[in-house]
Amino acid sequence: MRPHQGLLGRRLLAALIDFFLVPTAAMMIMLVTGVMEGPEAYANGVPWLRILLLGVAGYVLTNGWLLWRRGQTVGKWLLDIKIVQMDDPDARPPLWKLVGVRALFFGFPHAALIGSWYLVLLDVLPIFWSSRRCLHDVAAGTQVVRRG
């Protein structure tokens, strides 16, 4: 078996799981805190910074513990894959890399819903190279591998 065989499908399914879980957590944060509930939150246009912060908070709330302890999101945990350092496949990347670098790209699929589909392509197309690494993997110096 080649090292990356079967990884593409697992990554896609894991991404779909996370695609729905993270915004759900962000919406729960929004409802609990009251941030962005009323029309006054949008009075001066779309509050992109607030939306970004809610997304990051939802990402950390949903995946923080798993990322910190195992190098996995919920989707990756369910599909038995994990994120490791590119230069040391036995090492978990530091949390700042997982949240601060990789997570910057996770808004791209949601941006595609409002017409920024090219951001998804920019991030995802490199996965078809022999290394099977998305742009967010390259930027963070990480790779996704099967557990065990």
C-alpha positions in Angstrom: 0.0 0.0 0.0 1.3 3.5 -0.9 1.7 5.8 2.1 -1.1 8.2 0.9 -3.5 5.6 -0.5 -7.0 6.2 0.7 -6.1 9.4 2.4 -7.8 11.7 0.0 -11.3 10.3 0.6 -10.8 10.3 4.4 -9.6 13.9 4.3 -12.6 15.0 2.2 -15.1 13.3 4.6 -13.3 14.7 7.6 -13.4 18.2 6.1 -17.2 17.8 5.5 -17.8 16.8 9.1 -15.8 19.8 10.3 -17.4 22.0 7.7 -20.8 21.6 9.6 -19.6 21.2 13.2 -17.4 24.4 13.4 -20.1 26.9 12.2 -22.6 25.2 14.5 -20.3 25.8 17.5 -19.8 29.4 16.2 -23.5 29.9 16.1 -23.9 28.6 19.6 -21.3 31.1 20.8 -23.2 33.8 19.0 -26.5 32.9 20.6 -25.0 32.5 24.1 -23.0 35.7 24.0 -25.6 37.8 22.1 -22.9 39.1 19.7 -24.3 39.8 16.3 -27.9 38.9 17.2 -29.5 42.2 16.4 -29.5 44.4 13.3 -27.2 46.9 15.0 -24.3 44.5 14.6 -24.6 45.0 10.8 -25.4 48.7 10.9 -22.0 49.7 9.4 -21.7 46.8 7.0 -20.7 43.2 7.6 -18.5 42.9 10.7 -15.9 40.6 9.1 -13.5 40.7 12.1 -16.3 39.6 14.4 -17.3 36.8 12.0 -13.6 35.7 11.8 -13.3 35.7 15.6 -16.5 33.7 16.0 -15.2 31.2 13.4 -11.9 30.8 15.2 -13.7 30.5 18.5 -16.0 27.9 17.0 -13.0 26.0 15.6 -11.2 26.0 19.0 -14.4 25.1 20.9 -15.1 22.2 18.6 -11.5 21.0 18.0 -9.2 22.6 20.6 -8.7 19.6 22.9 -8.3 17.1 20.1 -5.9 19.3 18.3 -3.8 20.0 21.4 -3.7 16.4 22.6 -3.9 14.3 19.4 -3.4 16.6 16.3 -6.9 15.9 15.2 -10.2 17.7 14.4 -13.4 15.9 15.2 -13.7 14.8 11.6 -10.1 13.5 11.5 -10.7 11.7 14.8 -13.8 10.0 13.4 -11.9 8.9 10.3 -8.7 7.8 12.1 -6.3 10.4 10.5 -4.2 13.0 12.2 -2.0 16.0 11.6 1.7 15.7 12.1 4.9 17.7 11.6 6.2 17.4 8.1 9.8 17.1 9.3 8.9 14.6 12.1 5.9 12.4 11.3 5.9 11.2 14.9 5.5 14.7 16.3 2.3 16.6 16.8 2.5 20.2 15.6 2.3 22.9 18.2 -1.2 24.3 18.9 -0.3 27.7 17.6 0.5 26.2 14.2 -2.7 24.2 14.1 -4.9 27.2 15.1 -2.8 30.1 14.0 -1.7 28.9 10.6 -3.9 26.0 9.4 -7.2 27.5 10.8 -6.7 30.6 8.7 -7.6 28.6 5.6 -10.7 26.9 7.1 -12.9 29.8 6.4 -12.3 29.2 2.7 -15.0 26.6 2.2 -17.5 28.8 3.9 -16.4 31.8 1.7 -17.2 29.6 -1.3 -20.8 29.8 -0.3 -20.7 33.6 -0.9 -18.9 33.3 -4.2 -15.2 33.0 -3.2 -14.9 29.5 -4.6 -11.4 30.2 -6.0 -10.1 30.3 -2.4 -11.1 26.7 -1.9 -9.4 25.7 -5.2 -6.2 27.6 -4.1 -6.1 25.7 -0.9 -7.2 22.2 -2.1 -5.6 21.8 -5.5 -2.1 20.9 -4.1 -3.7 17.8 -2.5 -3.6 16.2 -5.9 0.3 16.5 -6.0 2.2 13.5 -4.9 2.7 14.8 -1.4 -1.1 14.9 -0.8 -0.7 18.2 1.1 -3.2 21.2 0.9 -1.9 24.7 0.8 -2.7 25.0 4.6 -0.5 22.0 5.2 2.4 23.5 3.2 2.0 26.9 5.0 2.0 25.2 8.5 4.7 22.6 7.7 2.3 19.7 8.4 0.9 16.7 6.7 -2.1 14.4 7.4 -1.4 10.7 7.9 -3.4 7.7 9.0 -3.2 7.0 12.7 -1.2 3.9 13.8 
